Amino acid sequence: MRRLLAVLLLGMALNLPSAFASSATEAAIAADPVTEKRLQKLSEELRCLVCQNQNIADSNAELAQDLRREVRTMIKDGKSDKEIIDFMVTRYGDFVLYRPPVQGNTLLLWGGPLVLLIVGIIALVRYQRRRAERVAAEDKPLSADEASRAEALLKELDNK
């Protein structure tokens, strides 16, 4: 047990200086408002690969923090926004983009909701028409033959 505790403490002690260095670097970069503005803009364009429904600016996942750190580093290195986006797409695919481009492999993503909406409207209209036809068929008056037959059945029931 003591050995395990000693190993854990040693590991934490060895990792501590790098954590401070990383925080100091981020703080220095964060002090630059232009860099932070670019980081915010780029972070809103990139999807968190863990959360999938948030961009990396809004996500607190470790991967999102790593991606923000990577973007900060690339901004510091003088890369353009297009170069940073291209790097992320090359590394993670089009899925990393919060608004992926319209391509052959993303047509379903862009057109799917519209197709589902149209199919839903068509199904609703067909259902309403069938229902109206059924109600209209039920409301038509009985013919003379049907009325006399119904009266005969009712009299037969009364006699029993």
Stockholm file with secondary structure:
# STOCKHOLM 1.0

chainA/1-160         MRRLLAVLLLGMALNLPSAFASSATEAAIAADPVTEKRLQKLSEELRCLVCQNQNIADSNAELAQDLRREVRTMIKDGKSDKEIIDFMVTRYGDFVLYRPPVQGNTLLLWGGPLVLLIVGIIALVRYQRRRAERVAAEDKPLSADEASRAEALLKELDNK
#=GR chainA/1-160 SS CHHHHHHHHHHHHHHHHHHHHHHHHHHHHHTCHHHHHHHHHHHHHBBCTTTSSSBTTTCCSHHHHHHHHHHHHHHHTTCCHHHHHHHHHHHHCGGGBSSCCCCGGGHHHHHHHHHHHHHHHHHHHHHHHHHHHHHHHHHSCCCHHHHHHHHHHHHHHHHC
#=GC SS_cons         CHHHHHHHHHHHHHHHHHHHHHHHHHHHHHTCHHHHHHHHHHHHHBBCTTTSSSBTTTCCSHHHHHHHHHHHHHHHTTCCHHHHHHHHHHHHCGGGBSSCCCCGGGHHHHHHHHHHHHHHHHHHHHHHHHHHHHHHHHHSCCCHHHHHHHHHHHHHHHHC
//
